[in-house]
């Protein structure tokens, strides 16, 4: 009954999403044809074809959006899903669908379709879908907090973690979970009860409890080293068709997040401290490739002038090539414009006393090996522009921890090695937080913070803050 009700609700929400998507077409047309032309007559002086011709696009839009909305997982239970993730999913559907729609329009030679209309359609569709998700979230949370549409939860386990989980669920009534009670997973001795929830028996009584009580969700709060003891209880839940969950907090001191993966049918519980969402990582690489290619071409005149100035101002090569450590310690050849005199690396031991940075890194604001032109190039970060080629080749990313030298890595403390678990970047939190004005430990902490909190939005924020940071020259040496 519950599953049938959930399917009915899911189909209703899908129908609502498709209706909003259909409404996006005339709304985008009116915005493009009316508001934009009225507000910016010099930019949009022309009128597009009648809307009657645009209705044909619904034959492409509705099946495409229906498939993408269903694949995005909108119609599964989202009780505990953060709202930000749901809005991000709406953004991927709206703008990803618009990109596919544009390809279809081009492939079918629908020349009457305005490109600006497609862009406006994507924005309008995202606004409508995101607004609907926010409204549904607020309404459902209000309903659940009032005691309606709840799901009963039976916890298996009476240890402190089970008690914490029960309190955690009841502290969030808007999720709509109600703790029915506990089953004691210790089959010897007296049945234990904890907190205010009833102990309904032992784990061996699970079948009887499921037959006499309404249980929607079953959560096993397992103890480390006792995994095999829960197999029979899982089979009981399977026979009764009750959805079972297993708490994976079996290594409480491990920072890595557990991720369920599959290797040719073999389920694997993987632990990772790095971002693991494949779609987000593909988006990151696509942005890296697109933006770095654009910047490489846009800054080509500056790079040619810098190369000419280096050639005329001092002897030696134009580019400085140096082995750096990339993803998981892979070595690659980093490119920069040369800002020092030839043979500068061999003279490092002569000026080691000038180092202004703690840790295994050398930074000196008055480095005598630097050329007069090199000081200007570094001040403006022009010496970093050749690294756009490293990004295009895939050795680096636009945003990520700066790539260290192998000898620096050899002196890392064990906790600092984790900064190599993401592809190095052209800019990072360190770059926009003062660069060389920060000590080494603070630098490492910022890199780990980036890895632990990474999202496409964080990359965007760092990129936007990099421009004023570079122009101000703060911390540049």
Secondary structure, 3 states (H helix, E strand, C coil): CHHHHHHHHHHHHHHHHHHHHHHHHHHHHHHHHHHHHHHCCCCCCCCCCCHHHHHHHHHHHHHHHHHHHHHCCCCCCCCCCCHHHHHHHHHHHHHHHHHHHHHHHHHCCCCCCCHHHHHHHHHHHHHHHHHHHHHHHHHHHHHHHCCCCCEEEEEECCCHHHHHHHHHHHCCHHHCEEEEEEEECCCCCCCCCECCECEEEEHHHHHHHHHHCCCCEEEECCCCCCHHHHHHHHHHHHHHCCEEEECCCCCCCCCCEEEEEEECCEEEEEEECCCCCHHHHHHHHHHHHHHHHHHHHHCHHHHHHHHHHHHHHCCCCCEEEEEEECHHHCEEEEEEECCECCCCHHHHHHHHHHCCCCCCCCCCCCCCCECHHHHHHHHCCHHHCCHHHHHHHCCCEEECCCCCCHHHHCCCCHHHHHHHHCCCEEECHHHHCCHHHCCHHHHHHHHHHHHHCCCHHHHHHHHHHHHHHHHHCCCCC
